[in-house]
Amino acid sequence: MAPKLRIISRLIERLEKVKNLGQIGGLYGVQNQDTVYLVGFHLRPDLSESKSEENEDLKNVTEYDFSDLNYPTEIDLYGIVWFCENNAEPGKEDKIKQHANDVFVTDNPVYIKVIPLQPLKTLVLLNDSFEEIPYVEISLDEFHDVFTYVRLIGSIPLVCDADTDAITQHFDNLRKKVSKGDSIIYKASTQKSKDHFIFAQTNHNNKSLTVNDLIQAQVGRKPTGKDHMLPLTIQFLLRISKDKLDKEPMNPAPSMTIHRGNVRAFDTRLNIDSLAVIPRAKKCSDIYIQLAACLSTRIKHLKKLLVKDQRSTLVSHHFFPPSIDHFITLLYFNRTSDAELVPYRELIHKRLCLSMDKPQFRRGNAHTFNSTLISPTSNDTILRDVHIGLNKSGVNGSLSLVRGHYAYYHYRQQGENDDGWGCAYRSLQTLYSWFLLEGFTSKPVPSIREIQETLVYIQDKPPKFLGSKDWIGSTEVSFVLDTLLGVTCRILSVQANETLDCRVPELCSHFETHGTPVMIGGGVLAHTILGVDYDKEQDVAKFLVLDPHYTGEENLQVIQNKGWCGWKPANFWKKGTFYNMCLPMKKSCV
Amino acid sequence: MKVFAGKNVYNYLKDLAGNKMTIPGLLLGQSTKDKSYIIHAVRNLDSTEALAEELTQNIEEFSCTLIDHVQQVTRMLPGGTFVLGLFFICKDNMLASTSHVKSIQSLVKKIKVNLKEDESKYFNTILQYNFSNDSTTCVLIDNLSKDSMLSVEFKKTNWYHIQCFFDFNDLLSLYFPEEVSLKVQSDLVLKRVKTILDESLFSLNGAFSDHSVSVKSLAGISSRPHCPSVILMNIHLPCEFQENNNKDIYIEKSFVTKIICSGILGSNVYLNEEATVDDAILAVKNDILRSLSSRIEMHLDSLLEGEVNFQEMRTVHEPPRRILINLPDVQVQLSDYLFPGESLSELSEALESLRELLDIDINPTTIEKNFEGPSDINEENAALPSTCTNPSEANGVDSNSFKIPYKKILIVSLLIVLVAIVYQFLQSGHSSSESIPDLKKTADINTTENSSMHETSAGTNTSR
């Protein structure tokens, strides 16, 4: 029977944008009952016949680097996509059929034909021939209504002789354990007194409990649409006793072998942080296999990488680029810098047909699961993206907003006593945080002291400026961004006889092309502008303002309700004063 | 506090009372917050009647005898079971005499200081069986007076049987940056096991139960249909994620010694009717640690001084393994330990010592001797390429394996001599073997000095 087909909108959008015709790609998705959900694709130059330079480039990287590792467990190859110039190309169908042999998870691989300016053609292999079937386009939210993410985290100690054989053996033993029933069991912590354990064999626990119920127990409330990205966190336990059921005729008693002689040994921990996609309605007693696969795959990849270099810790980074709407997990060695990874990232961008003008897979781009309260820079918790959830401006025009994440810096943070003089520094920190959170840099947001040091260092200010309470303006903000990040800023002025309204087109275009927050200073005040809502016909605009003069605690409700982040008209800024705006321009890089 | 004891205990005390003389002994059992269950009573055979009667004069000597007995018996008890105190078969109410009370107090104090912390905590009962009027009374050590007597209820108690098999193969290798003694090494193994047990979670019959649930309620559900009364416990070590995004946690160092542990430690405990899952966990933890430290102690004691040759590249230590002894009339098994190479038929000596320690007659056929198997290190050694296969290499320098000999060193040495002789006999037609005199010499040394033995194909793979 032909499967039902659902495709998430973002994937359709991405497929239609692909320019390099003749290419073949793999379609990735997940199945629930008789429905296949396609979520992603990447180009497979190893399958394409066209010999463009780019193809050769891509072929240098083995498929391993782009294997399923990058997708969450359970998102598997479900079919083939062909970007073709026109409908007819004799013999192609047979070739596609051959490629479809790589699809292991279903007997009915999907085949999508993308022809420019035509609707997608979706086919499925039935009785050895491709038959056209309809598909339903679904939103990400609709996908998340059916599936949830499971995040498997844990740490396994690895202590052994520092040679490849010993490490390989250690890993092999570990994988054996994972595949052997109940040698590893999984645990979901809950808000209740009792955690939930998942065994290979269904035990006497609540058998009707679903994954969604477990998420509810974990977050302590019924998950809503807002919680879609909230994964079910699962830990694991290693059994260190023998189940008598699997014992040999006689268990040998404990003994101890002492080896003398110099040996180099290493002592590390394998950190596991792996994702899977699982239907929310699935019974918890039925997800053991998926969890084991999730763990086993990760151990396999850690082994492969660690055998190459044992001396650096591997860290998993989960990316959820807004332009692809699914997770990609990459393992980076701790000591390999973002700069060293440029060629690797370029390849990933090419494979995923992503634009080359914005980093998507730098460490700073990684998705943070816990909450909006995680600061990338210090132990302080600093709120991110505080405008999300605000009421509409009331203008009902076209919205031009900051694109990406930023952190809300304001008075009195980090133990500073900067009321009355630190607002421009704070606005600068917010601008800087965008570059950090968007992956352009991995250097932490500078403190007020560090900002002053930078200005003294470039001789913009005399040494006595250090430790002072002197104000800075938009030009200083641009100097600091240039010095620390190499970011060029555009300075826009609003004359004393003008209002901010006259700069609306420039601001809109800035948010469209660069998407960075803007600092505005004039008189005694500095603010951050996060967006513009502009009704061209009526010629009305409102500005989304983030106010650094806030001195309260990190409480989103207060910040939004009291207007510390909110929509303001142009007369929010006093007339008769000269204003300068600093608009940071993002660099094209990956 | 209520004190319960089985009919077997009553019969035993009554029999002893037939002697019409003062007899001291130990009470073995389990106690909860408000109940004590006496499993077994055993007289102290080493204390003479005179010693016991003139308690007041000879406390020092008397306590030493008892301490020794307590320590040896404790080693045999399953985890969670302790020496609960002393009993006296006596003519009159001993507690009526202030001088006797004082003597008992100081005796108990002396014993307690010699016990480990938990052992001392449970050593809290004095029972007396008055043979003049066949009455049994009990008193708690903390409240030692004739006015706080408790009665003892003799009735059958159900014991719930739990087994657990701790896997040493899962223990990570231990590395030492400098030369340390075997004692230090073994202590570290013990410490490591303790840490692991403290961090772990325990499942019973394949599920995690609330710690307050009674063991009794779990006994019905068993994962082992062929043996429904045994509850299987498993140990699960959490693998907690450790955030380390900003630093490498890799450590590479040079070490001089590495210890690899292997094998399975079988744990076999019994819980009283009131016991909870929490008690069961404590009992198994206690059992594993008690058994491991007993084995290590016995192993270290068995090594003759100067015998451990630290120059060897590879030394295999096989501590004795656990065997289970059925107590007559109670469904509880105690443990004893069997050294490698020791067979049950040679156990008569051991059975004699059991008889002395527990005052029971043991039928050797009822001993569960396969609860743990002999270590399989021997086969592993045979497979090792480094093990010498040619007798001409066997005289030492190249051999990098070495085994600790135990009691049967003489037999082994003789075996080597025999092999050497056979070898020499076989080789007599060939002129090539200059190594034979050397080999002979090695064997001679072994025989005379009782020293360590090099692992060669000739002798060590199969016997010692």
HADDOCK unambig.tbl for C-alpha pairs under 7 A between the chains (distance, minus, plus):
assign (segid A and resid 153 and name CA) (segid B and resid 241 and name CA) 5.97 0.50 0.50
assign (segid A and resid 154 and name CA) (segid B and resid 239 and name CA) 5.20 0.50 0.50
assign (segid A and resid 154 and name CA) (segid B and resid 240 and name CA) 4.94 0.50 0.50
assign (segid A and resid 154 and name CA) (segid B and resid 241 and name CA) 3.98 0.50 0.50
assign (segid A and resid 155 and name CA) (segid B and resid 239 and name CA) 5.06 0.50 0.50
assign (segid A and resid 155 and name CA) (segid B and resid 240 and name CA) 5.51 0.50 0.50
assign (segid A and resid 155 and name CA) (segid B and resid 241 and name CA) 4.68 0.50 0.50
assign (segid A and resid 155 and name CA) (segid B and resid 242 and name CA) 6.53 0.50 0.50
assign (segid A and resid 156 and name CA) (segid B and resid 239 and name CA) 5.83 0.50 0.50
assign (segid A and resid 159 and name CA) (segid B and resid 172 and name CA) 6.36 0.50 0.50
assign (segid A and resid 159 and name CA) (segid B and resid 173 and name CA) 6.78 0.50 0.50
assign (segid A and resid 160 and name CA) (segid B and resid 173 and name CA) 6.70 0.50 0.50
assign (segid A and resid 203 and name CA) (segid B and resid 206 and name CA) 6.78 0.50 0.50
assign (segid A and resid 203 and name CA) (segid B and resid 207 and name CA) 6.55 0.50 0.50
assign (segid A and resid 236 and name CA) (segid B and resid 238 and name CA) 6.26 0.50 0.50
assign (segid A and resid 236 and name CA) (segid B and resid 239 and name CA) 6.01 0.50 0.50
assign (segid A and resid 237 and name CA) (segid B and resid 236 and name CA) 5.52 0.50 0.50
assign (segid A and resid 237 and name CA) (segid B and resid 237 and name CA) 5.13 0.50 0.50
assign (segid A and resid 237 and name CA) (segid B and resid 238 and name CA) 4.23 0.50 0.50
assign (segid A and resid 237 and name CA) (segid B and resid 239 and name CA) 5.56 0.50 0.50
assign (segid A and resid 238 and name CA) (segid B and resid 236 and name CA) 5.28 0.50 0.50
assign (segid A and resid 238 and name CA) (segid B and resid 237 and name CA) 4.98 0.50 0.50
assign (segid A and resid 238 and name CA) (segid B and resid 238 and name CA) 6.35 0.50 0.50
assign (segid A and resid 239 and name CA) (segid B and resid 235 and name CA) 5.66 0.50 0.50
assign (segid A and resid 239 and name CA) (segid B and resid 236 and name CA) 4.23 0.50 0.50
assign (segid A and resid 239 and name CA) (segid B and resid 237 and name CA) 6.08 0.50 0.50
assign (segid A and resid 240 and name CA) (segid B and resid 166 and name CA) 6.31 0.50 0.50
assign (segid A and resid 240 and name CA) (segid B and resid 167 and name CA) 5.54 0.50 0.50
assign (segid A and resid 240 and name CA) (segid B and resid 170 and name CA) 5.98 0.50 0.50
assign (segid A and resid 240 and name CA) (segid B and resid 235 and name CA) 5.60 0.50 0.50
assign (segid A and resid 240 and name CA) (segid B and resid 236 and name CA) 5.90 0.50 0.50
assign (segid A and resid 240 and name CA) (segid B and resid 237 and name CA) 6.70 0.50 0.50
assign (segid A and resid 241 and name CA) (segid B and resid 165 and name CA) 5.14 0.50 0.50
assign (segid A and resid 241 and name CA) (segid B and resid 166 and name CA) 4.26 0.50 0.50
assign (segid A and resid 241 and name CA) (segid B and resid 167 and name CA) 4.76 0.50 0.50
assign (segid A and resid 241 and name CA) (segid B and resid 234 and name CA) 5.59 0.50 0.50
assign (segid A and resid 241 and name CA) (segid B and resid 235 and name CA) 5.38 0.50 0.50
assign (segid A and resid 242 and name CA) (segid B and resid 165 and name CA) 5.20 0.50 0.50
assign (segid A and resid 242 and name CA) (segid B and resid 166 and name CA) 6.35 0.50 0.50
assign (segid A and resid 242 and name CA) (segid B and resid 167 and name CA) 5.95 0.50 0.50
assign (segid A and resid 243 and name CA) (segid B and resid 234 and name CA) 6.86 0.50 0.50
assign (segid A and resid 250 and name CA) (segid B and resid 370 and name CA) 6.84 0.50 0.50
assign (segid A and resid 250 and name CA) (segid B and resid 372 and name CA) 6.32 0.50 0.50
assign (segid A and resid 250 and name CA) (segid B and resid 373 and name CA) 5.18 0.50 0.50
assign (segid A and resid 251 and name CA) (segid B and resid 263 and name CA) 6.94 0.50 0.50
assign (segid A and resid 251 and name CA) (segid B and resid 264 and name CA) 5.90 0.50 0.50
assign (segid A and resid 251 and name CA) (segid B and resid 372 and name CA) 5.40 0.50 0.50
assign (segid A and resid 251 and name CA) (segid B and resid 373 and name CA) 5.18 0.50 0.50
assign (segid A and resid 252 and name CA) (segid B and resid 263 and name CA) 5.08 0.50 0.50
assign (segid A and resid 252 and name CA) (segid B and resid 264 and name CA) 5.91 0.50 0.50
assign (segid A and resid 252 and name CA) (segid B and resid 372 and name CA) 5.77 0.50 0.50
assign (segid A and resid 252 and name CA) (segid B and resid 373 and name CA) 4.25 0.50 0.50
assign (segid A and resid 252 and name CA) (segid B and resid 374 and name CA) 5.16 0.50 0.50
assign (segid A and resid 252 and name CA) (segid B and resid 375 and name CA) 4.51 0.50 0.50
assign (segid A and resid 252 and name CA) (segid B and resid 376 and name CA) 6.05 0.50 0.50
assign (segid A and resid 253 and name CA) (segid B and resid 263 and name CA) 4.91 0.50 0.50
assign (segid A and resid 253 and name CA) (segid B and resid 264 and name CA) 5.15 0.50 0.50
assign (segid A and resid 253 and name CA) (segid B and resid 265 and name CA) 5.86 0.50 0.50
assign (segid A and resid 253 and name CA) (segid B and resid 321 and name CA) 5.63 0.50 0.50
assign (segid A and resid 253 and name CA) (segid B and resid 372 and name CA) 5.33 0.50 0.50
assign (segid A and resid 253 and name CA) (segid B and resid 373 and name CA) 5.60 0.50 0.50
assign (segid A and resid 253 and name CA) (segid B and resid 374 and name CA) 5.86 0.50 0.50
assign (segid A and resid 253 and name CA) (segid B and resid 375 and name CA) 5.24 0.50 0.50
assign (segid A and resid 254 and name CA) (segid B and resid 168 and name CA) 6.53 0.50 0.50
assign (segid A and resid 254 and name CA) (segid B and resid 261 and name CA) 7.00 0.50 0.50
assign (segid A and resid 254 and name CA) (segid B and resid 262 and name CA) 5.45 0.50 0.50
assign (segid A and resid 254 and name CA) (segid B and resid 263 and name CA) 3.93 0.50 0.50
assign (segid A and resid 254 and name CA) (segid B and resid 264 and name CA) 5.27 0.50 0.50
assign (segid A and resid 254 and name CA) (segid B and resid 265 and name CA) 5.85 0.50 0.50
assign (segid A and resid 254 and name CA) (segid B and resid 375 and name CA) 6.82 0.50 0.50
assign (segid A and resid 255 and name CA) (segid B and resid 261 and name CA) 5.84 0.50 0.50
assign (segid A and resid 255 and name CA) (segid B and resid 262 and name CA) 5.50 0.50 0.50
assign (segid A and resid 255 and name CA) (segid B and resid 263 and name CA) 6.07 0.50 0.50
assign (segid A and resid 255 and name CA) (segid B and resid 317 and name CA) 5.79 0.50 0.50
assign (segid A and resid 255 and name CA) (segid B and resid 318 and name CA) 4.74 0.50 0.50
assign (segid A and resid 255 and name CA) (segid B and resid 319 and name CA) 6.32 0.50 0.50
assign (segid A and resid 255 and name CA) (segid B and resid 375 and name CA) 6.66 0.50 0.50
assign (segid A and resid 256 and name CA) (segid B and resid 259 and name CA) 6.62 0.50 0.50
assign (segid A and resid 256 and name CA) (segid B and resid 260 and name CA) 5.79 0.50 0.50
assign (segid A and resid 256 and name CA) (segid B and resid 261 and name CA) 4.49 0.50 0.50
assign (segid A and resid 256 and name CA) (segid B and resid 262 and name CA) 6.36 0.50 0.50
assign (segid A and resid 256 and name CA) (segid B and resid 316 and name CA) 5.96 0.50 0.50
assign (segid A and resid 256 and name CA) (segid B and resid 317 and name CA) 5.09 0.50 0.50
assign (segid A and resid 256 and name CA) (segid B and resid 318 and name CA) 6.53 0.50 0.50
assign (segid A and resid 257 and name CA) (segid B and resid 259 and name CA) 5.64 0.50 0.50
assign (segid A and resid 257 and name CA) (segid B and resid 260 and name CA) 5.23 0.50 0.50
assign (segid A and resid 257 and name CA) (segid B and resid 261 and name CA) 6.34 0.50 0.50
assign (segid A and resid 257 and name CA) (segid B and resid 314 and name CA) 6.93 0.50 0.50
assign (segid A and resid 257 and name CA) (segid B and resid 315 and name CA) 5.68 0.50 0.50
assign (segid A and resid 257 and name CA) (segid B and resid 316 and name CA) 4.41 0.50 0.50
assign (segid A and resid 257 and name CA) (segid B and resid 317 and name CA) 6.01 0.50 0.50
assign (segid A and resid 258 and name CA) (segid B and resid 257 and name CA) 6.84 0.50 0.50
assign (segid A and resid 258 and name CA) (segid B and resid 258 and name CA) 5.73 0.50 0.50
assign (segid A and resid 258 and name CA) (segid B and resid 259 and name CA) 4.58 0.50 0.50
assign (segid A and resid 258 and name CA) (segid B and resid 260 and name CA) 6.54 0.50 0.50
assign (segid A and resid 258 and name CA) (segid B and resid 314 and name CA) 5.56 0.50 0.50
assign (segid A and resid 258 and name CA) (segid B and resid 315 and name CA) 5.09 0.50 0.50
assign (segid A and resid 258 and name CA) (segid B and resid 316 and name CA) 6.28 0.50 0.50
assign (segid A and resid 259 and name CA) (segid B and resid 257 and name CA) 5.63 0.50 0.50
assign (segid A and resid 259 and name CA) (segid B and resid 258 and name CA) 5.08 0.50 0.50
assign (segid A and resid 259 and name CA) (segid B and resid 259 and name CA) 6.29 0.50 0.50
assign (segid A and resid 259 and name CA) (segid B and resid 313 and name CA) 5.60 0.50 0.50
assign (segid A and resid 259 and name CA) (segid B and resid 314 and name CA) 4.52 0.50 0.50
assign (segid A and resid 259 and name CA) (segid B and resid 315 and name CA) 6.57 0.50 0.50
assign (segid A and resid 260 and name CA) (segid B and resid 256 and name CA) 5.83 0.50 0.50
assign (segid A and resid 260 and name CA) (segid B and resid 257 and name CA) 4.64 0.50 0.50
assign (segid A and resid 260 and name CA) (segid B and resid 258 and name CA) 6.54 0.50 0.50
assign (segid A and resid 260 and name CA) (segid B and resid 312 and name CA) 6.96 0.50 0.50
assign (segid A and resid 260 and name CA) (segid B and resid 313 and name CA) 4.66 0.50 0.50
assign (segid A and resid 260 and name CA) (segid B and resid 314 and name CA) 6.10 0.50 0.50
assign (segid A and resid 261 and name CA) (segid B and resid 256 and name CA) 5.04 0.50 0.50
assign (segid A and resid 261 and name CA) (segid B and resid 257 and name CA) 6.25 0.50 0.50
assign (segid A and resid 261 and name CA) (segid B and resid 313 and name CA) 6.49 0.50 0.50
assign (segid A and resid 262 and name CA) (segid B and resid 254 and name CA) 6.52 0.50 0.50
assign (segid A and resid 262 and name CA) (segid B and resid 255 and name CA) 5.49 0.50 0.50
assign (segid A and resid 262 and name CA) (segid B and resid 256 and name CA) 4.54 0.50 0.50
assign (segid A and resid 263 and name CA) (segid B and resid 254 and name CA) 5.70 0.50 0.50
assign (segid A and resid 263 and name CA) (segid B and resid 255 and name CA) 5.29 0.50 0.50
assign (segid A and resid 263 and name CA) (segid B and resid 256 and name CA) 6.30 0.50 0.50
assign (segid A and resid 264 and name CA) (segid B and resid 252 and name CA) 6.67 0.50 0.50
assign (segid A and resid 264 and name CA) (segid B and resid 253 and name CA) 5.53 0.50 0.50
assign (segid A and resid 264 and name CA) (segid B and resid 254 and name CA) 4.47 0.50 0.50
assign (segid A and resid 264 and name CA) (segid B and resid 255 and name CA) 6.08 0.50 0.50
assign (segid A and resid 265 and name CA) (segid B and resid 252 and name CA) 5.62 0.50 0.50
assign (segid A and resid 265 and name CA) (segid B and resid 253 and name CA) 5.75 0.50 0.50
assign (segid A and resid 265 and name CA) (segid B and resid 254 and name CA) 6.47 0.50 0.50
assign (segid A and resid 266 and name CA) (segid B and resid 250 and name CA) 6.94 0.50 0.50
assign (segid A and resid 266 and name CA) (segid B and resid 251 and name CA) 5.41 0.50 0.50
assign (segid A and resid 266 and name CA) (segid B and resid 252 and name CA) 4.31 0.50 0.50
assign (segid A and resid 266 and name CA) (segid B and resid 253 and name CA) 6.50 0.50 0.50
assign (segid A and resid 267 and name CA) (segid B and resid 250 and name CA) 6.02 0.50 0.50
assign (segid A and resid 267 and name CA) (segid B and resid 251 and name CA) 5.19 0.50 0.50
assign (segid A and resid 267 and name CA) (segid B and resid 252 and name CA) 6.47 0.50 0.50
assign (segid A and resid 268 and name CA) (segid B and resid 249 and name CA) 5.79 0.50 0.50
assign (segid A and resid 268 and name CA) (segid B and resid 250 and name CA) 4.69 0.50 0.50
assign (segid A and resid 268 and name CA) (segid B and resid 251 and name CA) 6.32 0.50 0.50
assign (segid A and resid 271 and name CA) (segid B and resid 241 and name CA) 6.61 0.50 0.50
assign (segid A and resid 311 and name CA) (segid B and resid 250 and name CA) 6.18 0.50 0.50
assign (segid A and resid 312 and name CA) (segid B and resid 248 and name CA) 5.99 0.50 0.50
assign (segid A and resid 312 and name CA) (segid B and resid 250 and name CA) 6.61 0.50 0.50
assign (segid A and resid 313 and name CA) (segid B and resid 248 and name CA) 5.15 0.50 0.50
assign (segid A and resid 313 and name CA) (segid B and resid 249 and name CA) 6.59 0.50 0.50
assign (segid A and resid 313 and name CA) (segid B and resid 250 and name CA) 6.62 0.50 0.50
assign (segid A and resid 315 and name CA) (segid B and resid 245 and name CA) 6.61 0.50 0.50
assign (segid A and resid 334 and name CA) (segid B and resid 248 and name CA) 6.77 0.50 0.50
